[in-house]
């Protein structure tokens, strides 16, 4: 297989190691990385010869050189659009972490840039590649068009006070809690159960959002939180800081395992021309935008 050259921006961030691992495991070559922060010693474990700059203008000069096949974007949510457009204009195909953009109106801008410059824009919707989620979707699709399901989703991932002081706690930069920690779960629900018919928000606060989604084939109760007080007692007793639960018709769907390799599988799909596109990303972006507007 031909070795592809990568650049990556946001290398000091939380999600970057999964992208570094994915590039390494798909035999990619990472030529240059960028971040405003220079605590990027993690590069030594993956690509010790990779160039690094904290200046985006200097980073763009590497892109302008024309030998980068893919730009991977792991920066804060509010600059995904800017960095995607920069990469496209310099001739790169894009692999952008979710959310691809914060506002549905920005989707059209990306589509126009993609078409104008003839570049492809992919995003990471890794739960669509989870074997348990694929099996659940097949079960729902085989149940018949008139069958509706009762679904319950809970995701609690405990975060300290730093979270609210950082860009993640700023709705203008993160898109709010539903966007920042929930968009891949909402994408999963829409992929399995169909489009949104109605939304009810029950609880809305900086550290928790809950409600009910009426989808084409399911009524989904959801709760998302970064507050440890919502962790089940069993999780607390086990010393766990994260809890995921998805149940359908009161039957638990086990999908907590297998998360670590899904970014690598996403990259494999992208390199094979089967990645998730702007069109795939649109429904969940529109949904979390609606939730944000309701809770504003």
N, C-alpha and C positions, 0 to 999 in steps of 0.2 A: 504493500500500500504506500502511496506517495505521502511523504512527511509534510504536514501542514505547519506553517508558521503562525504563531499566535502572539498577540499583545494583550495585556490585561490591565485594566484600571480599577482601582479599589482594592489593591492587593493586601492592605493592612486590615481589611474588614473581616467581620465574623464569617461570612460565607465564602470568602476567597479560597480557603484551603480545599474546599470541595471542588472548586474549579481547577486549582493546581493539580490535584490528584487526578481529575478527569483528563486534563491535557496530557499528563504523564502516562496514564494508563491507556490512552489512545494513540500513543507514540507521536504526540505532537512536539513541536519545538517552540518553547516560549522565549522570544527574543528580547522583549522589553516589558517592564511593568511600571505603573504609576500609582502614586498615592500622595496625598498631602502630608501624611505622616510617614516617617522613615523607620519605624519599628517593624521591619519586614524580614527579620532573620529567618522566617519560615522558608524563604526562597532557597536557603542552603540545603533544605531537605528534598527539594524537588528540582530546581533549576539554578544551581549555584553560579552559572556563567551568564545568567540573564541580566541585561542592563536594567537599571532602575533610575527613575527621576521623580522628584516631588513637584516638578513644574509641568503643568499640562501643556503649555506652549512647546516645551522641549519634547514632550511625549508625542505631540502632533507631528513634529519633524521626523520622528521614527516612522509614523504612519504614512507620512508624505513620501517617504523613500520608496514605497510601492512594493515591498517584499513581505507584507503582512497579509495572510489569507483571512484570518479571523480576529476580531477584537472582542474579547470577553469583558463584560461590564458587571462589576460587583460593587459599584459606588452607591451612595445613599439614593433613595428612590427618586427624589425630586430632580436629580441630574441625569437620570437614565435617558430621557429624551435628547438632551444636549449631547451626551456622549455617543448615543446611537447615530445621530445625524452627522457628527464629526467623523465617525468611523466610516459611514456609508460614503460620505463625500471624498474621503481619502482612498476609496476603493476596497474597503474591507467588508466581508460578510460579518454579521453581528451575532453574538451569543449573549443575550442580556438576561440577568436575573429578573425574576418577577418582583414587583409589577413592571411590565414593559414601560408603561407610562402611568401617571396618576389620574389623568382625566381622559375620558373617552374622546373628547374633541381632538386630543393630541394624536390619536390613532391615525387620523387622516393625514396628518403631517408626515408621519413615518411612512405611510403607504406611498405618498407622493415622492418622498426622497428615495425610497426603495426602487420605485419605477423609473425615476429620472436617471439614477446612477447605475441601474442594473445590478444592484446588490441585494442579497437576501438577509432578512432579519428574523432571527430565531429567539425564542424565549424558553425558560426552564419551567416546565409544568410536570415535575417529576412523578407526582402521584399517579398520573395516567400510565406510568410504566411499572407500577407496583403490582406484582402477581395477584395479591388478594383483592386489589381494587379492580383489576381487569376481570377477575372471576365474578365479582359482585355486579359489575356492569352487564356481563353476559347473562347472569341470572335475572336481572331486572328486564333486560330486553326480551328474554324468552318468556316472560310472565304474561304477555299480552298487553295491548294498548289501553285497556280499561282498568287495569290493576293499579291501585295506589298503595304506597307504602308509608308507614310511620317510621321516621328516622330520627336518631338523636346523635348529635355530634358535640363532643366536649374536647377542648384543647386548652390546657393550662400549662404555661411555661414560665416558671417563676423568674422574675427579674428584680434587681435591686433598684435603689433610687437613681442610679446612674442612667437608667433607661429613660426616665421622664425628663432628665436634664439634657439628654443627648438629642440628636436629630430625630431619633425614633419616637420620642415623646412629643414632637412638634408636628401637628397635623399637616401644616403647610409643606413640610418636607417629607414626611413618611406616608401621608394619606390617612393617618389614624390607625387605631388598633386593628380594625377589621382588614385593612389593607396590609399592614406591616406583618402581622403574624397569621392572617387568615386567608390570604388570597388563593394559596394553593389548595386549601380545603374547599373553598367555594368553587374553584375551578373543577375540582373533583366531583362535587355534588351536581353541578350543572352538566358535566360530562355524562354522569350516570343517570340522572333523573330528569333532565330536560330544563327548559327555559323557566324563568321566574314569572309567576302569575301575580303574586302579592308578597309583601314584606310587612312584618310587625316587629318593632323593636320593643323589647321588654325592659332591658337595663342598658344604660349607656353612661359610661364614666371613663376617665383616662386609663383605668386599669382593667376594665371589663366591658364587654358588650355581649348581649344575649337577645334572642328573639326567635321568630318563627318564619321560615321561608316556605311559601306554597309554590312548589315546582310542578311541572307537568305530570310527574308520576310519583310525587312524594310530598308529605308535609314534614318539614325538617325543623326540629328544635335544635338551636345551637347556643353554645356558650364558649366564648374566647376570653382568656384572661392572662395577665402577667402577674397577678397577685396570688401568692402562695396560699392565702386563706381559702381559695376555692379548690385546692387539692384534696382528693378523697383521703380519708383517714388511713387507708391501707397504703397509699402512696407515701404519705408523710412518715408512717412507721417504717417503711422500707428505705427511707432516706432519699426518695426520688424528688427531683425538682421539676419534672415534666410529666404530664399525664395526657395521653391521647385515648379517646374512646369514640368508636363509631358503632352504633347498633341499628339494626333494621328489624322491625317487628319484634323488638326486645331480645334479639339474638346478636351477640357481640361479634363484630367483624375484626379479627386480629390483623392489624397492619402496623403494629409498633416496630416490628423488626424489618430489616431490609432497607432502611433509609440510606445507609452509608454509601451504597453503590449506585444510587439512582441518578446522580449527576453524571457519573461515568457512562451509564447507559444512555442518558440524554445526549451526551457528546457523540457516542457511537451512532445514534440515530441521525443526528445532525450531519455528521460526516458522510453518512450513507444517503443523504438527501431526504430524510424522513423526519426532520425536526418539526417542532411546534412553531407555528407562524403567527403573524399579526392577527390573522383571522381566528386562530384558535384562542388567542389571548383576549380577544374583545369581550366575550360574555362576562367573564369574571371581573374585568376592569369596570364594565358598566354596572355590575352588581355592587361592588364595594363602593363605587361612587354614589350610588343611590343610598346605601347604608350611611355613608358619611354625611350626605345632605339631610337625611332624616334625623341624624343624631347631633347635627350642628346646633 
